[in-house]
Amino acid sequence: MTAANLGGRLRAGGSAPRAVVSRGALAHNAGLAVATADAALVGDVRADAWGHGAVAVGRALLAAGVPVLRVDDAAAAALSAAGVADDAVSATAEPTLDPRTVLGLPGGDAAAEPALTLYGAILSVKPLLAGEGVSYGYRHRASADTTIALVTGGYAQGIVRSLGDRVEVASRAGRHAIVGRVAMDVCVVDIGGADLSRGDEIVFFGDPRAAAPSLAPWEAGSGLSAGEIVAVIGARALREDAA
């Protein structure tokens, strides 16, 4: 994915953001975590591996040579259903591998790759005149005539309400600010003069090396940790696995 091909089309019937988890990134990160570990190898897949999927993350860790996975009840059940051996899971072993490295989150190893990319899609576009406001309380008012897009994804899916006017998203046309208060299922993006329309894909965050915005500004803008953010998003968005 590059800046030139960030724009896809809205899937038929799609109205929720998609959290796409890269198996390749998980495999890379698991190998990195193992290679840099200085203690017995114990992975952590509790809380559905912070929204990335206990099975996907668990398999990546096991394939990298991690013998034991720390689990909660839900993760234990999911791994058992996926055929993971009982002796590979533990409800008491202390994790030794940093989940931020395994998942490619801010604060982990700098060589780790963000495993989760969050996508939305444009529902509609409309002009916004100078002085006009958007979203709850009209806290954001346009400083000049512009164009705004209504994008799938709101606080019900983990896009924190306070991120308006604090973070940017990406499209095939470049970067654009989320403006105003984030609503329950949608947010508003200032696309300026960009030639975007209904169905065009928006990237909330992902791997900056693939032209996606970083998750780090979300931490600064929300006061939450990256782990807290992705755990909610992974549970509430439409999660998919990719190569």
N, C-alpha and C positions, 0 to 999 in steps of 0.2 A: 504494500500500500504506500503510495506517494501522494504528495499534494495534488498531483494531476488526476489521480483516480479515486479520490475520497468520495466522489459522488455516485451513489447507486440510485436505485429507484425503490419506492415504497412497496413492500410486498403486499400482495392482495390480502385485504382484511387486516393488515398490520396496523396497530394503533398504540403499541407499547414499545418502550426502548428495548434494545437487544444487548445483552451482556455476552460477548463472545470470548470464550476461553481458549487460548492457543495451547494445544498439546505439545507443540514444538518448544514453546517458551517454557512450559513446565518441565519438560525433559532437560532442557539446557540449564535451567535454574536448579533443578534437583541435583544434577551432576556438579554444578558449581558449589552448592551447599555442602555436598559430601566431600569434595576436594579440599574445601577450606575448613572443615570441621576439626576441632581439637579435643573432641570427647566422643563417647559412645554415641552411635547414630540413633536418634529417636526423632521421628517426624511428628508433626502436629496437624491433625485434620479435624479438630473440633470446630464447632460452629460451621459445619459444612465447608471446612477449609476456607473460612472467611469468605463464604459466598462463591468460591471457585469450583465447588463440587468435591466432596470427600473422596469419591471414587476416582475421579480424574487425577486429583493431586496425590492420593494414596498410591495409585498405580505408578505414577511418575517417580515417586520416592522409592517404592519397592524396586522398580527397574534400575534405579541408580545405586542400589545396594543397601538401602536403609532397611534394617531387619524388623524394626518395631515402629508402629504408628500409635500415637496417643489419640484416643477416641472418646467421644461422649456416646450416649445411647443411640442417638440418631445416626451418627457416623458408623458405629459398630454394626447397626442393622443394615445400612447401605452397603458396607464393604462385604458383609456376610452374603448378602443377596447377589453381589457381584462375583462371588467365588473366592474372595480373599481368605486365606487360612486363618483359623482362630489364633494360632500362635504368633501371628504377625500384628496383632492388635493388643492394646493394653489400656485399661482405664486408670492406671496409676503411674506408669512410667513418666519420668520428667522429660519433656521435650528438650532437645539440645540444638536443633536446627532452627534458625531464625525464619519464621514464616514470611517476613518481609523479603528475604532473599529468595525463598522458594517461589513466591508469588510475583516477584519483581516490583515490589512496592517501594515508595520513598523510605529511606532509612536503612534499606538492605544493601547488599553488595552492589557497587556501582556497575559491575559487569552483568548483573541480572537483567532479564528482559521482562517488562510488564506483560503479564499473562492475560489480563482482562482488558478488553476494549469495549467501551459503551457507545452504542449507536442509537441515534434517534432519527426521525424523518420529519420533513416539513409537511404540515397539514394545510397551511394556507399562508399567503403573503398579502400585505396591505400597506398602503402609504401611511406614514405618520408625519404630521406637519409639526413644524417648530412650535414648541410650547405645549403640545399635546402629551398626555400621560398614558402610561400602560400599566396593567395589572393592578393588584390590590392597592388602594390608597393613592394611586398615581404617584408613587414615590419617585419614579423615573419619568422625567419629561425631556422630550427631544430638544437638543440645543439647536438643531437645524432640521430642515426637511430630510426625511430618510425613508427607508422601507424596513418593515419588521416582518418576521416569520414566526408563526406559531408552530412549535416543535413538540413532538411526542416526548414525554418524560417529565415528571414532576416530583413533588416531595413524597407522594405515595410510593414511588419507585426508588426513593433514596437520593434524589437530587435535592440537596438541602435548600430550604427556602431562602436562606440568607446569602446564597451565592450570586443572586442578581447583582449586576454591576461590579462583580468581583472576579469572574472567570470568563474565559473565552472558549468557544467551540470551534471546530474546523469543518469546512465543506470543500467541495472541489474548487470553490472560488477563493478560498483563503480562510482567515480567522475572523470571528465575529463575537461580540460581547453578548452574554445573557444580560437582559435588562429587566428592571422591575422585580417584584417579588415572584418567586417560583410558585406556580399554582399546583393543585393536587395531581393532575395528570399531564400537564403541559407547562412549557416555559416559553418566554418570548426572547427572540434573538434579533439584534439589530444587524441586518445584512447590507445596509447602505445601498450602494449601486450594483451589488452583485446580481448576476443573471441566474437567480435560483427560483424554483417553483415547487408546487406540491409534489411530494414524492422524493425530492432530493434528500440525500443522506447527510446527516449531521454526526460528527464524531465528538462526543463529550470529552473523553480522555482515552489514552492508550499508550502506545510506545512512541515517544518523541522522535526516535530514530526512524519511524515510519510516518512522520509528518503529523502525528496526533498530538493534541495537547497533553501535557503532563498532569498527573493527579496531584502533584505537590501544591499548586495554588488552591485546590479544594481544601486541603488541610488548613492552609492559612486563612481562607475565606470562611470556613465553617467552625473552626476550633475543634474539629474532630480529627482523630488519627485516620490515616489511610485505611488501616484495617477495619475500623468502625464503618467507614464509608462503603467499602466494597462488600462487607458482610451483608449490609442491608440491601445494596443494589443487586448482589447476586441472588438474594432470596426473593426479590420482588420484581425484577425485570425478567424478560424472556431469555433464559440462559441457554446458550448453545455451545457446543464444542467445535473446534476447527483444528485443522492440521497445524 
